[in-house]
Amino acid sequence: VPSPEQIVITSENFKTVVHWQYPPMSETPHFIVEIKPYNSGHYKNVSACVNVAAHFCDLTREIGGAFESHWLRVKAVVGSQQSEYVETNEFILQKHGKF
């Protein structure tokens, strides 16, 4: 199963969304998004983005402080098969968001 590609995090006025690309497939792929806040140091599921068919996920409620570092990773699930996770670069709301 191919991994998601071109993962981009955008944030405007504190509304933060991650988007990704995925090649067309005969079966509908679903996606799992996980977030790793710097403070905790480990990934956890983004509850609103487990087994979603959409190619985006709203992270607004997941991003803690404006100065905290976060990392995201996304994987695809097609039938009983899964892709590898693809990890984003560090995201800091204050640095990468638009206000």
C-alpha positions in Angstrom: 0.0 0.0 0.0 1.5 3.4 -1.0 2.1 6.0 1.8 0.4 9.4 1.7 2.4 12.1 0.0 2.9 15.9 0.0 1.7 16.3 3.6 1.2 20.0 4.3 0.0 21.7 7.5 -1.7 25.0 7.1 -2.9 27.3 9.8 -4.9 30.5 9.5 -6.3 32.4 12.5 -5.7 29.4 14.7 -7.6 27.0 12.4 -5.0 24.3 11.7 -5.5 21.6 9.0 -3.3 18.9 7.6 -3.7 17.9 3.9 -2.2 15.1 1.9 -2.2 13.5 -1.5 -3.0 9.9 -2.3 -3.1 8.0 -5.6 -6.4 6.8 -6.9 -7.1 3.1 -5.9 -9.8 0.6 -6.7 -10.6 0.3 -2.9 -11.3 3.4 -0.9 -8.3 4.2 1.3 -8.8 5.4 4.8 -6.3 7.4 6.8 -5.0 7.6 10.4 -3.5 10.8 11.6 -1.3 10.9 14.8 0.1 13.9 16.5 3.2 14.2 18.7 3.4 17.3 21.0 6.9 18.2 22.1 5.9 18.0 25.7 4.7 14.3 25.7 7.3 13.1 23.2 5.1 10.3 21.8 2.4 10.0 19.1 -1.3 9.6 19.8 -4.2 9.3 17.5 -6.1 12.4 16.5 -9.5 11.1 17.5 -11.4 12.9 14.8 -9.0 11.5 12.2 -9.0 7.7 12.6 -10.1 5.8 9.5 -11.2 8.9 7.6 -11.7 8.8 3.9 -11.0 12.5 3.4 -7.5 13.7 2.5 -7.4 16.3 5.2 -7.8 16.5 9.0 -8.7 19.5 11.2 -6.1 19.8 14.0 -7.4 23.0 15.6 -8.3 21.3 18.9 -5.1 19.3 18.9 -2.5 22.1 18.8 -1.6 23.2 22.3 0.4 26.4 22.8 1.3 28.7 20.0 5.0 28.2 20.8 5.0 24.4 21.2 6.5 22.1 18.6 4.3 19.4 17.1 4.9 16.6 14.6 2.3 14.8 12.6 2.2 11.5 10.8 -0.3 9.9 8.4 -0.7 6.4 7.2 -3.1 4.8 4.7 -5.2 1.7 5.3 -6.6 -0.2 2.3 -8.6 -3.3 3.2 -6.4 -5.2 5.6 -3.2 -3.6 4.5 -1.5 -0.5 5.9 1.2 1.8 4.6 4.1 3.1 6.5 3.6 6.4 8.4 4.8 9.5 6.7 6.0 12.1 9.2 5.9 15.9 8.8 8.5 18.4 9.7 8.2 20.3 13.0 5.1 22.6 13.2 5.0 25.6 15.5 1.8 27.6 15.3 3.4 30.9 16.1 6.1 30.3 13.4 4.2 28.6 10.7 0.7 29.9 11.1 -0.9 33.0 9.5 -2.7 35.5 11.7 
